[in-house]
Amino acid sequence: TLDENGEAMHKSKGNVVDPMEVVQRYGADVVRWWVVSQDFMEDTRCGEHLLAQVSEMYRRVRNTFRFLLNNLYDFDPTTDAIPLEQMEELDRWVLSRLAQVVAACHTAYEQYAFHRVYQTVIHFCTVDLSAFYLDVLKDRLYASGKTWPARRSAQTALHQLASTLARVLAPILPHTMEEVWDHLKMEAKPESVHLADYPQAGCVDEELLKTYTQLLEVREAVLAGLEAAKQSGRITNPLESLVRLRADATYYPTLAARKGSLASLFIVSQVVLEEMEDGEESAGTKGLQVEVEPAPGKKCARCWLVLPDVGIHADHPLLCTRCVQAVSSALPIEG
């Protein structure tokens, strides 16, 4: 192990890293996290700056688990779980991605390529979960009725994410994953995560993954449009925006089939979707035109979306229809 500059460690140079000091400062799991971040087939480097970076990556993973567990406080998988075929499409997508992660990490463990486990999990937690799935999911988790199928579908996915990732990372982060395991409700749960089997990779829906690759391309174009509108002063908060989206034949069928969920996917209040004419040019992402403007209507005091139906219910003049149904324990209107 070399120092951060690639030089051998010597007491005379003052560049020696004492593992026990690192354990006392960051915890034993962060030391283990640093170990697996290194490709041991090459010389490894260690120093204050590198340990701080690894500690930040550990914090991101821990915060991901914190979000998962915090949103399972009222969820019992034995009574509340939704069968896979009845789950929301976005939840089925993340479980397909999870299956890919499990398979990739299993292969890496078998090959003693522990740094690939580290890279795979970091990418999944930061890109797929924190930057996309969990961000989109907040509205459904917080604004839906407590027992609505859509919310239970989300919680079913969160439970599978937490229980599966805990077993994947148990060999690397034993103390943290034991803590996660203690907070999980599970029928016939082993006393310790280290007594549980490594998870089996579930089925991967390749067609669904392909569809969401396209949807994520559209989302990136919309996010760029929202940022431009914010910078120009046309909007102050993307959540209160209306997005006018024109798409060509490459994107339109996929978007039209999910028209009702596009606002949630883009984290805006309203979306208007139109099909581009043949030969019509687009700026930015080819095949897409994005225009952003303030959404018409009033801001719901509960979900914070700007919608035209806010105020039409006399008993709850500050809420939208969905939130009125949620606070009155009514089932949501289909579609």
Phi, psi and chi 1 to 4 in degrees:
 res  aa     phi    psi   chi1   chi2   chi3   chi4
   1 THR       -  128.1  -59.0      -      -      -
   2 LEU  -104.3  168.9  -50.5  176.3      -      -
   3 ASP   -80.6 -176.6   68.7    7.6      -      -
   4 GLU   -64.2  -22.8  -69.2 -179.4  -30.4      -
   5 ASN   -91.8    2.9  -62.3  -42.3      -      -
   6 GLY    83.3   14.6      -      -      -      -
   7 GLU  -100.8  150.3  -61.9 -179.7    1.7      -
   8 ALA   -63.6  146.4      -      -      -      -
   9 MET   -82.1  130.8  -66.9 -174.4 -177.0      -
  10 HIS  -142.2  141.7  -66.7  -72.4      -      -
  11 LYS   -59.5  -35.0  -71.6 -175.8  178.4  179.9
  12 SER   -65.2  -27.8   59.6      -      -      -
  13 LYS   -85.1  -17.5  -67.8 -177.3  179.2 -178.8
  14 GLY    72.8   23.4      -      -      -      -
  15 ASN  -111.7   19.1   62.7  -11.0      -      -
  16 VAL   -80.8  135.0  175.2      -      -      -
  17 VAL  -101.3  119.8  176.1      -      -      -
  18 ASP   -88.3  114.1 -174.5  -19.5      -      -
  19 PRO   -56.3  -36.6  -24.3   34.5      -      -
  20 MET   -67.0  -34.3  -67.9  -50.2  -61.3      -
  21 GLU   -67.3  -37.7  -70.3 -176.6    3.7      -
  22 VAL   -65.8  -41.9  177.7      -      -      -
  23 VAL   -60.1  -43.9  169.0      -      -      -
  24 GLN   -66.1  -32.5  -68.6  174.9    2.9      -
  25 ARG   -83.7  -45.4 -173.9 -176.6  -50.9  173.7
  26 TYR  -108.4  -24.2  -65.5  108.8      -      -
  27 GLY   104.6  154.1      -      -      -      -
  28 ALA   -64.4  -34.3      -      -      -      -
  29 ASP   -65.8  -31.4  -84.4    1.8      -      -
  30 VAL   -69.5  -35.4  171.9      -      -      -
  31 VAL   -63.3  -44.6  177.4      -      -      -
  32 ARG   -63.8  -38.0  -61.2  172.4   67.5   90.4
  33 TRP   -63.0  -39.1 -159.9 -131.7      -      -
  34 TRP   -65.2  -42.2  165.7   75.5      -      -
  35 VAL   -57.3  -47.6  169.5      -      -      -
  36 VAL   -76.3  -13.3  -61.8      -      -      -
  37 SER   -75.7  -13.2   72.2      -      -      -
  38 GLN   -97.5  144.2  -55.8  -66.1  -52.8      -
  39 ASP   -88.8  103.4 -178.0   -4.7      -      -
  40 PHE   -71.4   -2.0   63.2   79.6      -      -
  41 MET   -77.6  -10.3  -62.8  -61.0  -69.4      -
  42 GLU  -123.9  168.9  -57.9  174.8   -0.1      -
  43 ASP   -62.0  135.8  -72.1  -21.5      -      -
  44 THR  -103.2  155.6   60.7      -      -      -
  45 ARG  -121.2  147.1  -60.1 -171.5 -178.4 -166.9
  46 CYS  -147.2  138.3 -174.1      -      -      -
  47 GLY  -175.2  176.4      -      -      -      -
  48 GLU   -58.6  -44.3 -174.3   60.7   36.0      -
  49 HIS   -65.1  -44.4 -179.6   65.9      -      -
  50 LEU   -65.6  -40.8  -70.1  174.6      -      -
  51 LEU   -64.9  -35.4  -71.8  170.0      -      -
  52 ALA   -65.8  -39.3      -      -      -      -
  53 GLN   -64.2  -45.5  -73.4 -178.1  -32.8      -
  54 VAL   -64.6  -38.9  169.7      -      -      -
  55 SER   -61.8  -37.2  178.7      -      -      -
  56 GLU   -66.6  -40.4  171.8   61.2   20.9      -
  57 MET   -64.5  -38.7  -66.7  -60.6  102.2      -
  58 TYR   -62.9  -42.2  167.0   80.8      -      -
  59 ARG   -61.5  -37.9 -172.4 -174.3   64.2   82.7
  60 ARG   -64.3  -43.1  -69.0 -174.2 -174.7 -176.4
  61 VAL   -65.7  -44.0  171.5      -      -      -
  62 ARG   -62.3  -40.3 -174.0  178.6  177.7   87.8
  63 ASN   -66.6  -32.3  -76.5  -15.0      -      -
  64 THR   -62.7  -46.2  -60.8      -      -      -
  65 PHE   -63.5  -37.0  -82.9  102.9      -      -
  66 ARG   -61.2  -42.6 -178.9  179.6  -72.1  115.6
  67 PHE   -63.8  -44.7 -178.3   93.6      -      -
  68 LEU   -59.0  -49.2  -60.1  178.0      -      -
  69 LEU   -69.3  -39.3  -65.0  175.7      -      -
  70 ASN   -61.6  -29.6  -76.9  -14.0      -      -
  71 ASN   -94.3   11.4  -76.2  -75.1      -      -
  72 LEU  -113.0   13.5  -67.1  172.4      -      -
  73 TYR   -62.1  -28.6   72.0   95.2      -      -
  74 ASP  -116.2   25.1   63.6  -17.9      -      -
  75 PHE  -116.1  125.6  178.7   79.3      -      -
  76 ASP  -118.0  112.5 -173.9  -21.8      -      -
  77 PRO   -60.7  -24.2   21.0  -32.5      -      -
  78 THR   -72.3  -25.0   59.1      -      -      -
  79 THR  -120.1  -21.7   57.0      -      -      -
  80 ASP  -109.8  -11.7  -59.4  -33.2      -      -
  81 ALA   -65.3  145.9      -      -      -      -
  82 ILE  -104.5  133.5  -59.8  -68.3      -      -
  83 PRO   -58.6  148.2  -22.4   33.1      -      -
  84 LEU   -53.1  -43.7  179.0   64.1      -      -
  85 GLU   -69.0  -16.1   62.0  -85.6   10.2      -
  86 GLN  -101.6   -0.9  -63.0  176.3   22.6      -
  87 MET   -75.0  157.3  -66.9  175.7   69.4      -
  88 GLU   -61.9  150.5  -62.7  -72.9  -40.4      -
  89 GLU   -58.7  -42.7 -176.4 -178.2   71.3      -
  90 LEU   -61.5  -37.0 -179.1   61.4      -      -
  91 ASP   -69.5  -37.6  -58.6  -32.6      -      -
  92 ARG   -66.9  -33.1  -71.2 -173.2  -78.3  109.6
  93 TRP   -63.3  -47.0  168.4   81.1      -      -
  94 VAL   -67.5  -29.7   81.7      -      -      -
  95 LEU   -72.1  -31.0  -67.2 -176.3      -      -
  96 SER   -67.0  -41.1  -79.6      -      -      -
  97 ARG   -64.6  -38.9  -78.2  -70.2  -63.8  119.2
  98 LEU   -61.2  -41.3  176.9   63.8      -      -
  99 ALA   -60.4  -39.3      -      -      -      -
 100 GLN   -64.8  -40.5  -69.7 -178.2  -43.3      -
 101 VAL   -64.2  -44.4  168.8      -      -      -
 102 VAL   -59.8  -45.8  170.5      -      -      -
 103 ALA   -64.7  -43.2      -      -      -      -
 104 ALA   -65.0  -41.4      -      -      -      -
 105 CYS   -68.9  -37.0  -71.3      -      -      -
 106 HIS   -61.6  -44.7 -178.1  -91.3      -      -
 107 THR   -61.9  -42.0  -60.9      -      -      -
 108 ALA   -64.1  -42.1      -      -      -      -
 109 TYR   -61.1  -43.9  -84.6  128.3      -      -
 110 GLU   -62.2  -30.6  -71.2  -69.4  -48.4      -
 111 GLN   -95.4    5.8  -63.4  174.2  -11.0      -
 112 TYR    58.4   24.6  -63.4   92.1      -      -
 113 ALA   -94.2   68.3      -      -      -      -
 114 PHE   -64.2  -28.1  -55.3  124.2      -      -
 115 HIS   -64.4  -25.2   62.4  -69.9      -      -
 116 ARG   -73.8  -31.8  -67.1 -179.2 -171.1  166.2
 117 VAL   -61.7  -47.5  177.3      -      -      -
 118 TYR   -57.2  -49.3  173.1   89.5      -      -
 119 GLN   -65.7  -41.5  -66.5  165.8   -4.2      -
 120 THR   -64.5  -45.6  -60.4      -      -      -
 121 VAL   -68.7  -41.6  171.6      -      -      -
 122 ILE   -60.2  -45.9  -71.7  -66.4      -      -
 123 HIS   -62.4  -44.3 -176.5  -84.4      -      -
 124 PHE   -63.8  -44.3 -176.9   58.7      -      -
 125 CYS   -70.1  -38.6  -73.1      -      -      -
 126 THR   -87.1  -42.0   56.4      -      -      -
 127 VAL   -89.2  -55.1  177.2      -      -      -
 128 ASP   -74.2  -42.1  -66.5  -62.5      -      -
 129 LEU   -89.8  -70.2  -63.5 -176.4      -      -
 130 SER   -61.2  -45.2  -63.8      -      -      -
 131 ALA   -81.3  -14.6      -      -      -      -
 132 PHE  -134.0  -75.9  172.9   53.2      -      -
 133 TYR   -58.8  -53.1  177.6   68.9      -      -
 134 LEU   -67.5  -32.1  -60.0 -177.9      -      -
 135 ASP   -66.3  -45.2 -159.9   25.9      -      -
 136 VAL   -67.0  -34.6  170.3      -      -      -
 137 LEU   -71.1  -21.6 -151.8   62.2      -      -
 138 LYS   -55.6  -42.8  -69.8  174.1 -176.8  175.6
 139 ASP   -61.7  -43.2  178.2   72.8      -      -
 140 ARG   -68.8  -36.0 -177.2  154.0   37.0  112.1
 141 LEU   -71.9  -40.7  -74.1  169.1      -      -
 142 TYR   -92.5  -30.9  -57.0  156.7      -      -
 143 ALA  -100.9  -16.5      -      -      -      -
 144 SER   -73.2  162.8  -60.5      -      -      -
 145 GLY   -64.5  150.6      -      -      -      -
 146 LYS   -53.4  -43.1 -179.5  177.8  179.8  179.2
 147 THR  -108.4   13.6   60.0      -      -      -
 148 TRP   -61.6  141.6  -74.2    1.9      -      -
 149 PRO   -53.5  -35.7  -27.2   35.9      -      -
 150 ALA   -63.9  -39.1      -      -      -      -
 151 ARG   -72.5  -41.6 -177.4  168.5 -177.4  -91.2
 152 ARG   -64.6  -33.5  -68.7  -52.9 -166.1 -163.4
 153 SER   -62.1  -44.5  172.8      -      -      -
 154 ALA   -62.0  -44.0      -      -      -      -
 155 GLN   -67.3  -33.8  -70.3 -179.7  -53.6      -
 156 THR   -60.7  -43.8  -59.1      -      -      -
 157 ALA   -65.9  -42.4      -      -      -      -
 158 LEU   -61.9  -39.8  -64.8 -175.7      -      -
 159 HIS   -65.1  -42.5 -172.1  -85.8      -      -
 160 GLN   -66.7  -37.9  -69.5 -169.0   37.3      -
 161 LEU   -61.2  -48.6  -74.8  166.8      -      -
 162 ALA   -65.5  -48.7      -      -      -      -
 163 SER   -68.1  -34.7   61.6      -      -      -
 164 THR   -74.6  -48.9  -60.1      -      -      -
 165 LEU   -65.1  -31.9  -70.5  175.1      -      -
 166 ALA   -61.8  -40.6      -      -      -      -
 167 ARG   -74.4  -32.9  -75.1  174.0  -74.8  164.2
 168 VAL   -65.1  -40.5  168.4      -      -      -
 169 LEU   -93.9   -4.3  -69.4  175.1      -      -
 170 ALA   -55.8  -38.7      -      -      -      -
 171 PRO   -66.6  -22.2  -20.4   33.7      -      -
 172 ILE   -98.9  -44.7  -62.2  171.9      -      -
 173 LEU  -117.8   68.5  -56.2  174.2      -      -
 174 PRO   -62.1  -39.3   23.4  -34.4      -      -
 175 HIS   -72.8  -44.2  -53.0  -64.4      -      -
 176 THR   -64.9  -43.9  -54.5      -      -      -
 177 MET   -71.9  -27.8  -65.8  -52.3  111.9      -
 178 GLU   -65.5  -39.5 -166.6   71.0   85.6      -
 179 GLU   -63.9  -43.7 -175.7 -179.8   -0.8      -
 180 VAL   -61.2  -45.3  169.7      -      -      -
 181 TRP   -60.1  -38.7 -164.7 -106.7      -      -
 182 ASP   -61.9  -29.0  -72.9  -16.9      -      -
 183 HIS   -90.3   -6.2  -75.2   82.9      -      -
 184 LEU   -88.8  132.5  -79.3  172.1      -      -
 185 LYS   -85.8  133.3  -63.9  177.4 -176.6  176.9
 186 MET  -162.5  135.9 -165.8 -178.4  -56.6      -
 187 GLU   -71.6  133.5 -172.5  175.8    9.1      -
 188 ALA    53.4   42.5      -      -      -      -
 189 LYS   -73.0  130.5 -177.5  176.5   74.4  171.4
 190 PRO   -56.4  150.0  -24.8   34.3      -      -
 191 GLU   -60.7  -33.6 -177.2  178.4   -5.7      -
 192 SER  -130.9  150.2  166.9      -      -      -
 193 VAL   -62.4  -25.1   66.9      -      -      -
 194 HIS   -80.5   -3.2  -55.0  -64.4      -      -
 195 LEU  -103.2    0.1  -63.2  176.1      -      -
 196 ALA   -92.8  149.6      -      -      -      -
 197 ASP   -72.6  153.6  -68.8  -25.0      -      -
 198 TYR   -62.3  136.9 -172.4   87.5      -      -
 199 PRO   -66.6  146.8   24.9  -34.9      -      -
 200 GLN   -83.3  138.0  -63.2  -65.6  -42.7      -
 201 ALA   -67.5  127.7      -      -      -      -
 202 GLY   -76.0 -176.1      -      -      -      -
 203 CYS   -73.2  140.7  -65.0      -      -      -
 204 VAL  -103.8  120.7  176.4      -      -      -
 205 ASP   -87.4   92.6 -170.6  -26.8      -      -
 206 GLU   -62.2  -38.3  -63.1  -70.1   -6.5      -
 207 GLU   -65.5  -39.9 -168.2   62.8   32.3      -
 208 LEU   -67.1  -40.1 -173.2   58.2      -      -
 209 LEU   -62.5  -39.3  -69.0  174.8      -      -
 210 LYS   -64.8  -41.6 -178.2  179.3  178.2 -179.5
 211 THR   -61.6  -43.3  -64.3      -      -      -
 212 TYR   -75.4  -22.0  -92.7   80.4      -      -
 213 THR   -62.0  -40.2  -64.2      -      -      -
 214 GLN   -70.1  -43.0 -169.0  176.2   60.1      -
 215 LEU   -63.3  -35.9  -71.9  172.6      -      -
 216 LEU   -69.6  -31.3  -73.9  167.6      -      -
 217 GLU   -63.3  -43.1  -69.3  175.1    0.0      -
 218 VAL   -64.9  -41.7  178.3      -      -      -
 219 ARG   -60.9  -40.2 -172.9  172.7 -173.9  -93.7
 220 GLU   -61.9  -40.7  -74.3  -60.5  -46.5      -
 221 ALA   -65.4  -39.8      -      -      -      -
 222 VAL   -67.1  -43.0  170.6      -      -      -
 223 LEU   -61.5  -38.3  -68.0 -179.9      -      -
 224 ALA   -64.0  -40.8      -      -      -      -
 225 GLY   -65.3  -39.1      -      -      -      -
 226 LEU   -64.7  -41.6  -70.9  167.7      -      -
 227 GLU   -65.8  -40.8 -177.5   59.7   28.1      -
 228 ALA   -63.6  -40.9      -      -      -      -
 229 ALA   -66.7  -35.4      -      -      -      -
 230 LYS   -68.6  -42.5 -173.2  176.4  179.1 -179.4
 231 GLN   -65.7  -33.5  -67.1  -65.6  -30.8      -
 232 SER   -82.2  -10.0   67.0      -      -      -
 233 GLY    89.8    4.0      -      -      -      -
 234 ARG   -68.3  -30.7  -80.7  176.9  -70.8  158.0
 235 ILE  -134.6  159.8   61.8  170.2      -      -
 236 THR  -109.8  -27.4   56.0      -      -      -
 237 ASN  -140.4  120.0 -176.2   -9.2      -      -
 238 PRO   -54.6  -29.9  -26.8   35.9      -      -
 239 LEU   -64.1  -24.3 -172.1   62.3      -      -
 240 GLU   -99.7   22.1  -59.5  172.5    2.6      -
 241 SER  -102.9  158.4  -56.0      -      -      -
 242 LEU  -112.8  129.0  178.0  147.0      -      -
 243 VAL  -106.9  122.8  171.8      -      -      -
 244 ARG   -97.7  115.8  -64.6 -171.2 -179.1  -82.6
 245 LEU  -119.2  121.2 -175.6   61.1      -      -
 246 ARG  -111.0  130.0  -67.7  177.2   60.3   79.3
 247 ALA  -131.0  147.1      -      -      -      -
 248 ASP   -86.0 -172.6   67.7    3.3      -      -
 249 ALA   -64.6  -18.3      -      -      -      -
 250 THR   -69.8  -40.7  -58.5      -      -      -
 251 TYR  -105.5  -29.0  -65.4  102.8      -      -
 252 TYR   -58.1  -47.1 -176.1   79.7      -      -
 253 PRO   -58.1  -41.3  -24.7   35.9      -      -
 254 THR   -64.7  -42.2  -59.9      -      -      -
 255 LEU   -71.5  -41.5  -64.8  169.8      -      -
 256 ALA   -62.8  -35.2      -      -      -      -
 257 ALA   -69.2  -15.0      -      -      -      -
 258 ARG  -126.2   31.3  -64.8  157.3 -178.8   83.2
 259 LYS   -57.2  -38.2 -169.6  173.2 -178.3  179.5
 260 GLY   -71.1  -17.3      -      -      -      -
 261 SER  -109.4    2.9   61.6      -      -      -
 262 LEU   -66.6  -39.8  -66.9 -179.5      -      -
 263 ALA   -60.8  -40.6      -      -      -      -
 264 SER   -66.6  -40.8  173.6      -      -      -
 265 LEU   -63.1  -37.1 -171.5   68.4      -      -
 266 PHE   -92.7   -7.1  -56.0  147.4      -      -
 267 ILE    57.2   53.8  -44.2 -178.8      -      -
 268 VAL  -129.6  176.1  -62.9      -      -      -
 269 SER   -82.4  -41.3  -73.2      -      -      -
 270 GLN  -144.9  150.0  -58.7  172.5   42.8      -
 271 VAL  -133.6  132.5  172.8      -      -      -
 272 VAL  -112.6  120.7  175.3      -      -      -
 273 LEU  -109.3  132.4  175.8   65.0      -      -
 274 GLU  -135.5  155.2  -60.5  174.3  -11.7      -
 275 GLU   -95.5  133.6 -172.2  170.6   10.7      -
 276 MET   -73.3  147.0  -67.5  174.2   61.8      -
 277 GLU   -76.6  153.6  -58.4  -68.6  -21.1      -
 278 ASP   -58.5  132.2  -68.9  -19.9      -      -
 279 GLY    85.7   -5.2      -      -      -      -
 280 GLU   -72.7  132.5 -170.6  173.4   -9.3      -
 281 GLU   -87.5  155.2  -64.6 -176.0   -0.8      -
 282 SER  -130.8  145.6   60.2      -      -      -
 283 ALA   -93.5  149.7      -      -      -      -
 284 GLY    78.2 -126.9      -      -      -      -
 285 THR   -66.9  125.5  -57.4      -      -      -
 286 LYS   -60.5  131.5 -174.5  177.6 -179.1 -179.2
 287 GLY    91.1    3.2      -      -      -      -
 288 LEU  -135.9  140.2  -66.3  170.4      -      -
 289 GLN  -124.2  129.0  -70.5 -178.4   -4.7      -
 290 VAL  -123.6  124.0  178.7      -      -      -
 291 GLU  -124.3  139.1  -64.0 -179.6    3.2      -
 292 VAL  -123.9  135.9  178.7      -      -      -
 293 GLU  -149.0  163.5   60.6 -170.0   66.9      -
 294 PRO   -61.4  137.6  -23.2   34.2      -      -
 295 ALA   -74.4  137.3      -      -      -      -
 296 PRO   -74.6  147.9   28.4  -34.6      -      -
 297 GLY   118.3 -164.7      -      -      -      -
 298 LYS  -117.0  157.3  -62.4  179.4 -179.6  179.0
 299 LYS   -82.9  125.5 -177.3  177.9  179.3  178.8
 300 CYS   -70.6  132.2  175.7      -      -      -
 301 ALA   -72.3  -13.9      -      -      -      -
 302 ARG  -101.9  -49.7 -176.3  171.8  178.5  -89.0
 303 CYS  -100.1  -10.7   68.7      -      -      -
 304 TRP    71.2    9.0  -64.5    3.4      -      -
 305 LEU   -81.5  147.6  -63.2  178.7      -      -
 306 VAL   -95.3  113.4  177.0      -      -      -
 307 LEU  -137.5  151.5  -60.1  166.4      -      -
 308 PRO   -71.8  -16.9   22.7  -32.5      -      -
 309 ASP   -93.2    6.5   61.1   -4.2      -      -
 310 VAL   -72.3  125.5  174.8      -      -      -
 311 GLY    98.7   -3.9      -      -      -      -
 312 ILE   -84.3   -8.2   67.5  173.8      -      -
 313 HIS  -103.7  114.4  -57.1  -82.7      -      -
 314 ALA   -60.1  -35.6      -      -      -      -
 315 ASP   -72.4  -25.6  -67.1  -18.7      -      -
 316 HIS  -136.2   74.3  -60.9  -78.0      -      -
 317 PRO   -67.1  -12.3   25.2  -34.7      -      -
 318 LEU  -102.3    2.4  -59.7  179.0      -      -
 319 LEU  -116.1  154.3  -57.6 -176.2      -      -
 320 CYS   -81.7  171.7   65.5      -      -      -
 321 THR   -59.7  -44.0  -60.5      -      -      -
 322 ARG   -60.2  -44.0  178.8 -175.6   61.1  160.2
 323 CYS   -70.0  -32.5  -72.9      -      -      -
 324 VAL   -61.4  -43.8  169.4      -      -      -
 325 GLN   -64.9  -37.7  -65.4  170.1  -24.5      -
 326 ALA   -66.6  -44.7      -      -      -      -
 327 VAL   -75.3  -19.0  -61.1      -      -      -
 328 SER   -99.4    7.1   62.3      -      -      -
 329 SER    61.7   22.8  -59.6      -      -      -
 330 ALA   -82.5  154.9      -      -      -      -
 331 LEU   -74.0  146.0  -69.3  175.1      -      -
 332 PRO   -68.0  152.6   26.6  -34.8      -      -
 333 ILE   -71.2  135.0  -63.2  173.7      -      -
 334 GLU   -63.2  136.2  -67.1  -65.6  -30.1      -
 335 GLY    79.4      -      -      -      -      -
